[in-house]
Amino acid sequence: MYRNANRRSIAYWIMAVIITLVSVVFQRVTGPTYSLKGVTEAFGQNLKFKLPRSHDTGSSAEVRVVVPDRSIAGELRHRRYKSNDSWSFRELSRSGDTLVANVPEQPAAGKVMYQIALIDSTGLRLPLTEEPVVMRFKDPVPSSALWPHIVLMFAAMLLATRTGIEALAREERMYRMALWTSALLFAGGIVLGPIVQKYAFGAAWTGWPIGNDLTDNKTAVAMIVWVIALLRGRKSSGCRGWVIAASIATLLVYLVPHSVLGSEIDYTKTE
């Protein structure tokens, strides 16, 4: 009997790890700060590119595109996002096989729209992307705050999934797991999340009712549902449905790309 329970627990953990990893990868690659990767055919060549969409303040953001053909030059056009600026243009410098652009630095939460075009010897221009890329600048976050936040949020997601599986299987450890899930989510999202955001953008909370930051709002929603599940569990045995709901809610909010509707400067209001 004990051996069967052990095997079930291992199977449940494997399922939870797989679901969590898929969710984390999906959230990362769909987020607005994840570097835009692609391949474009330009002047008879297939060129890979990786265009950053996030950069720390303190320096301009360097963008590098490998173009071995020395006859091909490049141009950067850019302007501040949410501004009345006209487009600015600058020629890309070459370093060996690489064309280098420098996106001008902005204050924390400031964004820049930029687009790189390749130019051959006849003057033909081919943009790397159909639309400009938006890059957001942030202040550096100390590792002592950032890594505990990341680890605790990952652990909370993993345990939330595992707790949901425990509830679906009607296992006995459901409520204890729900307690641990809530504690990890509170520490990682409600305590360390605002600390990280304060370092990065100068504001600890930009969700409801102050703003529309989905990262803040989704964390709050997940926390509220877990608290309800815990309160229901203290009064009766009918918290199973709430634990399942909290686990699903946590999964859904984690699927919302990170930093959507996050902190940003509206230059049209500061000019």
C-alpha beads as a LAMMPS data file, in Angstrom:
LAMMPS data file: protein, C-alpha beads

271 atoms
270 bonds

1 atom types
1 bond types

-500.0 500.0 xlo xhi
-500.0 500.0 ylo yhi
-500.0 500.0 zlo zhi

Masses

1 110.0

Atoms # bond

1 1 1 0.000 0.000 0.000
2 1 1 2.772 2.383 0.991
3 1 1 4.713 1.502 -2.158
4 1 1 1.702 2.253 -4.369
5 1 1 1.201 5.628 -2.676
6 1 1 4.873 6.385 -3.235
7 1 1 4.633 5.553 -6.917
8 1 1 1.547 7.719 -7.294
9 1 1 3.312 10.622 -5.607
10 1 1 6.312 10.316 -7.944
11 1 1 3.992 10.208 -10.970
12 1 1 2.133 13.276 -9.709
13 1 1 5.407 15.185 -9.265
14 1 1 6.571 14.267 -12.760
15 1 1 3.274 15.539 -14.182
16 1 1 3.582 18.761 -12.160
17 1 1 7.166 19.377 -13.320
18 1 1 6.238 18.871 -16.993
19 1 1 3.216 21.193 -16.788
20 1 1 5.241 23.837 -14.939
21 1 1 8.167 23.772 -17.376
22 1 1 5.851 24.064 -20.385
23 1 1 4.068 27.004 -18.749
24 1 1 7.315 28.774 -17.854
25 1 1 8.735 28.392 -21.370
26 1 1 5.481 29.586 -22.938
27 1 1 5.343 32.632 -20.670
28 1 1 8.944 33.544 -21.393
29 1 1 8.916 33.243 -25.181
30 1 1 5.609 35.122 -25.530
31 1 1 6.556 37.969 -23.185
32 1 1 7.183 41.499 -24.550
33 1 1 10.686 41.666 -23.030
34 1 1 11.932 38.424 -24.574
35 1 1 14.424 39.001 -27.391
36 1 1 12.848 38.768 -30.837
37 1 1 14.528 35.989 -32.807
38 1 1 14.124 35.223 -36.472
39 1 1 15.628 34.424 -39.841
40 1 1 15.288 36.629 -42.896
41 1 1 16.372 36.181 -46.495
42 1 1 18.321 39.233 -47.585
43 1 1 20.374 39.648 -50.742
44 1 1 20.593 35.905 -51.349
45 1 1 21.527 35.053 -47.763
46 1 1 19.619 33.609 -44.812
47 1 1 20.479 35.827 -41.862
48 1 1 19.644 34.981 -38.270
49 1 1 18.950 37.839 -35.879
50 1 1 18.220 38.381 -32.218
51 1 1 16.828 41.787 -31.333
52 1 1 16.720 42.655 -27.613
53 1 1 13.550 44.124 -26.137
54 1 1 14.846 44.877 -22.646
55 1 1 18.005 46.591 -21.410
56 1 1 19.412 47.953 -18.163
57 1 1 19.846 51.687 -17.749
58 1 1 23.388 53.040 -17.582
59 1 1 24.275 52.527 -21.243
60 1 1 22.810 52.434 -24.711
61 1 1 21.571 49.033 -25.882
62 1 1 23.864 47.329 -28.351
63 1 1 22.180 45.343 -31.130
64 1 1 24.338 43.022 -33.228
65 1 1 23.455 41.341 -36.529
66 1 1 25.894 38.942 -38.194
67 1 1 26.229 39.890 -41.888
68 1 1 29.464 38.423 -43.344
69 1 1 29.050 40.156 -46.731
70 1 1 31.115 43.347 -46.351
71 1 1 29.250 45.006 -49.228
72 1 1 26.101 45.148 -47.098
73 1 1 25.659 48.083 -44.740
74 1 1 22.910 48.850 -42.296
75 1 1 20.821 51.650 -40.828
76 1 1 18.978 52.061 -37.546
77 1 1 15.836 54.152 -37.279
78 1 1 14.420 54.866 -33.852
79 1 1 12.176 57.086 -31.771
80 1 1 10.825 57.066 -28.246
81 1 1 7.718 54.942 -27.776
82 1 1 4.584 56.917 -26.919
83 1 1 6.067 60.221 -27.982
84 1 1 5.641 62.853 -30.661
85 1 1 9.240 62.378 -31.812
86 1 1 10.186 62.166 -35.467
87 1 1 12.207 59.159 -36.577
88 1 1 15.970 59.456 -36.122
89 1 1 18.398 57.586 -38.369
90 1 1 21.966 56.429 -37.855
91 1 1 24.338 54.221 -39.815
92 1 1 25.363 50.881 -38.344
93 1 1 29.042 50.333 -37.613
94 1 1 30.816 47.167 -38.692
95 1 1 32.951 44.931 -36.490
96 1 1 34.249 42.046 -38.570
97 1 1 31.264 40.029 -39.776
98 1 1 28.853 41.919 -37.522
99 1 1 26.839 45.084 -37.991
100 1 1 26.370 46.960 -34.713
101 1 1 23.606 49.384 -33.738
102 1 1 23.236 51.335 -30.503
103 1 1 19.720 52.108 -29.303
104 1 1 19.888 55.296 -27.190
105 1 1 19.458 54.890 -23.443
106 1 1 16.199 55.860 -21.738
107 1 1 15.306 56.257 -18.067
108 1 1 13.744 53.299 -16.263
109 1 1 10.361 52.381 -17.831
110 1 1 11.222 54.402 -20.934
111 1 1 10.723 52.617 -24.261
112 1 1 12.251 53.009 -27.707
113 1 1 10.868 51.807 -31.032
114 1 1 13.638 50.728 -33.376
115 1 1 14.027 49.029 -36.735
116 1 1 17.140 47.827 -38.534
117 1 1 17.403 47.868 -42.320
118 1 1 20.140 46.240 -44.411
119 1 1 21.389 48.141 -47.468
120 1 1 23.292 46.642 -50.418
121 1 1 25.745 48.377 -52.744
122 1 1 22.929 49.533 -55.062
123 1 1 21.099 51.262 -52.205
124 1 1 18.337 48.660 -51.922
125 1 1 16.995 48.582 -48.352
126 1 1 15.553 45.522 -46.648
127 1 1 14.229 45.822 -43.066
128 1 1 14.881 42.878 -40.754
129 1 1 11.360 43.068 -39.314
130 1 1 8.069 44.216 -40.779
131 1 1 7.315 46.388 -37.751
132 1 1 9.634 48.256 -35.361
133 1 1 10.740 46.457 -32.201
134 1 1 9.903 48.028 -28.827
135 1 1 12.645 47.982 -26.186
136 1 1 12.058 48.871 -22.536
137 1 1 14.800 50.107 -20.217
138 1 1 14.927 49.181 -16.532
139 1 1 17.239 49.876 -13.638
140 1 1 19.469 46.942 -12.609
141 1 1 17.978 44.621 -9.994
142 1 1 20.357 43.139 -7.397
143 1 1 20.751 39.381 -7.656
144 1 1 19.982 39.127 -3.950
145 1 1 16.412 40.241 -4.713
146 1 1 15.932 38.919 -8.241
147 1 1 16.978 35.295 -7.831
148 1 1 14.972 34.561 -4.663
149 1 1 11.940 36.067 -6.431
150 1 1 12.442 33.858 -9.498
151 1 1 13.082 30.702 -7.460
152 1 1 10.101 31.240 -5.151
153 1 1 7.723 32.023 -8.022
154 1 1 8.851 28.915 -9.906
155 1 1 8.446 26.842 -6.734
156 1 1 4.978 28.325 -6.138
157 1 1 3.900 27.447 -9.669
158 1 1 5.251 23.912 -9.329
159 1 1 3.588 23.328 -5.977
160 1 1 0.311 24.909 -7.125
161 1 1 0.189 22.422 -9.987
162 1 1 1.132 19.535 -7.706
163 1 1 -1.523 20.583 -5.179
164 1 1 -4.170 20.696 -7.896
165 1 1 -3.259 17.157 -8.934
166 1 1 -3.426 16.097 -5.277
167 1 1 -6.929 17.567 -5.030
168 1 1 -8.100 15.895 -8.232
169 1 1 -6.799 12.559 -6.943
170 1 1 -8.522 13.113 -3.563
171 1 1 -5.252 12.563 -1.691
172 1 1 -4.890 13.431 1.981
173 1 1 -2.037 15.952 1.762
174 1 1 -4.020 18.473 -0.284
175 1 1 -4.594 21.054 2.457
176 1 1 -0.996 20.973 3.704
177 1 1 0.242 21.447 0.149
178 1 1 -2.181 24.341 -0.293
179 1 1 -0.662 25.990 2.783
180 1 1 2.843 25.677 1.339
181 1 1 1.699 26.918 -2.063
182 1 1 0.122 30.004 -0.513
183 1 1 3.234 30.703 1.562
184 1 1 5.553 30.458 -1.459
185 1 1 3.266 32.621 -3.610
186 1 1 3.015 35.230 -0.867
187 1 1 6.786 35.360 -0.323
188 1 1 7.724 35.339 -4.002
189 1 1 4.917 37.400 -5.501
190 1 1 3.493 39.643 -2.809
191 1 1 6.714 40.372 -0.882
192 1 1 9.637 40.004 -3.305
193 1 1 7.694 40.928 -6.474
194 1 1 7.148 44.563 -5.442
195 1 1 10.746 44.780 -4.189
196 1 1 12.065 43.688 -7.596
197 1 1 9.721 46.101 -9.365
198 1 1 10.777 48.939 -7.079
199 1 1 14.411 48.363 -8.018
200 1 1 13.622 48.063 -11.733
201 1 1 11.085 50.841 -12.243
202 1 1 10.887 52.859 -9.033
203 1 1 7.341 51.743 -8.180
204 1 1 6.545 48.769 -5.956
205 1 1 2.969 48.260 -7.183
206 1 1 1.441 49.307 -10.511
207 1 1 -1.557 46.980 -10.603
208 1 1 -5.148 47.614 -9.538
209 1 1 -6.282 50.089 -8.284
210 1 1 -3.227 52.214 -9.126
211 1 1 -2.560 50.946 -12.648
212 1 1 -3.082 48.146 -15.160
213 1 1 0.073 46.076 -14.743
214 1 1 -1.042 42.515 -15.509
215 1 1 1.925 41.016 -13.678
216 1 1 0.801 42.627 -10.428
217 1 1 -2.883 41.964 -11.053
218 1 1 -2.479 38.293 -11.940
219 1 1 -0.349 37.677 -8.837
220 1 1 -3.020 39.299 -6.671
221 1 1 -5.781 37.200 -8.269
222 1 1 -3.886 33.956 -7.677
223 1 1 -3.161 34.915 -4.070
224 1 1 -6.804 35.782 -3.365
225 1 1 -8.075 32.459 -4.722
226 1 1 -5.580 30.496 -2.623
227 1 1 -6.573 32.425 0.500
228 1 1 -10.228 31.577 -0.162
229 1 1 -9.300 27.905 -0.589
230 1 1 -7.447 27.930 2.738
231 1 1 -10.299 29.646 4.570
232 1 1 -12.813 27.166 3.172
233 1 1 -10.564 24.326 4.235
234 1 1 -10.495 25.502 7.840
235 1 1 -14.280 25.515 8.101
236 1 1 -15.172 22.365 6.217
237 1 1 -13.894 19.598 4.009
238 1 1 -15.394 21.343 0.989
239 1 1 -12.236 23.162 0.003
240 1 1 -11.280 20.574 -2.634
241 1 1 -13.133 22.441 -5.376
242 1 1 -11.525 25.704 -4.320
243 1 1 -8.048 24.142 -4.340
244 1 1 -8.625 22.844 -7.850
245 1 1 -9.919 26.290 -8.879
246 1 1 -6.903 27.971 -7.292
247 1 1 -4.520 25.609 -9.076
248 1 1 -6.198 26.252 -12.446
249 1 1 -6.273 30.002 -11.786
250 1 1 -2.555 29.954 -10.996
251 1 1 -1.819 28.080 -14.218
252 1 1 -3.918 30.522 -16.247
253 1 1 -2.342 33.630 -14.753
254 1 1 1.136 32.209 -15.324
255 1 1 0.264 31.763 -18.989
256 1 1 -0.258 35.527 -19.252
257 1 1 3.048 36.805 -20.696
258 1 1 5.260 38.494 -18.123
259 1 1 5.436 42.324 -18.148
260 1 1 2.332 42.831 -20.311
261 1 1 0.926 46.315 -19.627
262 1 1 3.901 46.895 -17.326
263 1 1 5.514 50.148 -16.251
264 1 1 6.174 52.571 -19.098
265 1 1 6.721 56.287 -19.594
266 1 1 4.197 58.142 -21.730
267 1 1 6.410 60.827 -23.240
268 1 1 3.417 62.607 -24.740
269 1 1 2.438 63.585 -21.173
270 1 1 5.918 64.745 -20.123
271 1 1 6.807 66.915 -23.120

Bonds

1 1 1 2
2 1 2 3
3 1 3 4
4 1 4 5
5 1 5 6
6 1 6 7
7 1 7 8
8 1 8 9
9 1 9 10
10 1 10 11
11 1 11 12
12 1 12 13
13 1 13 14
14 1 14 15
15 1 15 16
16 1 16 17
17 1 17 18
18 1 18 19
19 1 19 20
20 1 20 21
21 1 21 22
22 1 22 23
23 1 23 24
24 1 24 25
25 1 25 26
26 1 26 27
27 1 27 28
28 1 28 29
29 1 29 30
30 1 30 31
31 1 31 32
32 1 32 33
33 1 33 34
34 1 34 35
35 1 35 36
36 1 36 37
37 1 37 38
38 1 38 39
39 1 39 40
40 1 40 41
41 1 41 42
42 1 42 43
43 1 43 44
44 1 44 45
45 1 45 46
46 1 46 47
47 1 47 48
48 1 48 49
49 1 49 50
50 1 50 51
51 1 51 52
52 1 52 53
53 1 53 54
54 1 54 55
55 1 55 56
56 1 56 57
57 1 57 58
58 1 58 59
59 1 59 60
60 1 60 61
61 1 61 62
62 1 62 63
63 1 63 64
64 1 64 65
65 1 65 66
66 1 66 67
67 1 67 68
68 1 68 69
69 1 69 70
70 1 70 71
71 1 71 72
72 1 72 73
73 1 73 74
74 1 74 75
75 1 75 76
76 1 76 77
77 1 77 78
78 1 78 79
79 1 79 80
80 1 80 81
81 1 81 82
82 1 82 83
83 1 83 84
84 1 84 85
85 1 85 86
86 1 86 87
87 1 87 88
88 1 88 89
89 1 89 90
90 1 90 91
91 1 91 92
92 1 92 93
93 1 93 94
94 1 94 95
95 1 95 96
96 1 96 97
97 1 97 98
98 1 98 99
99 1 99 100
100 1 100 101
101 1 101 102
102 1 102 103
103 1 103 104
104 1 104 105
105 1 105 106
106 1 106 107
107 1 107 108
108 1 108 109
109 1 109 110
110 1 110 111
111 1 111 112
112 1 112 113
113 1 113 114
114 1 114 115
115 1 115 116
116 1 116 117
117 1 117 118
118 1 118 119
119 1 119 120
120 1 120 121
121 1 121 122
122 1 122 123
123 1 123 124
124 1 124 125
125 1 125 126
126 1 126 127
127 1 127 128
128 1 128 129
129 1 129 130
130 1 130 131
131 1 131 132
132 1 132 133
133 1 133 134
134 1 134 135
135 1 135 136
136 1 136 137
137 1 137 138
138 1 138 139
139 1 139 140
140 1 140 141
141 1 141 142
142 1 142 143
143 1 143 144
144 1 144 145
145 1 145 146
146 1 146 147
147 1 147 148
148 1 148 149
149 1 149 150
150 1 150 151
151 1 151 152
152 1 152 153
153 1 153 154
154 1 154 155
155 1 155 156
156 1 156 157
157 1 157 158
158 1 158 159
159 1 159 160
160 1 160 161
161 1 161 162
162 1 162 163
163 1 163 164
164 1 164 165
165 1 165 166
166 1 166 167
167 1 167 168
168 1 168 169
169 1 169 170
170 1 170 171
171 1 171 172
172 1 172 173
173 1 173 174
174 1 174 175
175 1 175 176
176 1 176 177
177 1 177 178
178 1 178 179
179 1 179 180
180 1 180 181
181 1 181 182
182 1 182 183
183 1 183 184
184 1 184 185
185 1 185 186
186 1 186 187
187 1 187 188
188 1 188 189
189 1 189 190
190 1 190 191
191 1 191 192
192 1 192 193
193 1 193 194
194 1 194 195
195 1 195 196
196 1 196 197
197 1 197 198
198 1 198 199
199 1 199 200
200 1 200 201
201 1 201 202
202 1 202 203
203 1 203 204
204 1 204 205
205 1 205 206
206 1 206 207
207 1 207 208
208 1 208 209
209 1 209 210
210 1 210 211
211 1 211 212
212 1 212 213
213 1 213 214
214 1 214 215
215 1 215 216
216 1 216 217
217 1 217 218
218 1 218 219
219 1 219 220
220 1 220 221
221 1 221 222
222 1 222 223
223 1 223 224
224 1 224 225
225 1 225 226
226 1 226 227
227 1 227 228
228 1 228 229
229 1 229 230
230 1 230 231
231 1 231 232
232 1 232 233
233 1 233 234
234 1 234 235
235 1 235 236
236 1 236 237
237 1 237 238
238 1 238 239
239 1 239 240
240 1 240 241
241 1 241 242
242 1 242 243
243 1 243 244
244 1 244 245
245 1 245 246
246 1 246 247
247 1 247 248
248 1 248 249
249 1 249 250
250 1 250 251
251 1 251 252
252 1 252 253
253 1 253 254
254 1 254 255
255 1 255 256
256 1 256 257
257 1 257 258
258 1 258 259
259 1 259 260
260 1 260 261
261 1 261 262
262 1 262 263
263 1 263 264
264 1 264 265
265 1 265 266
266 1 266 267
267 1 267 268
268 1 268 269
269 1 269 270
270 1 270 271
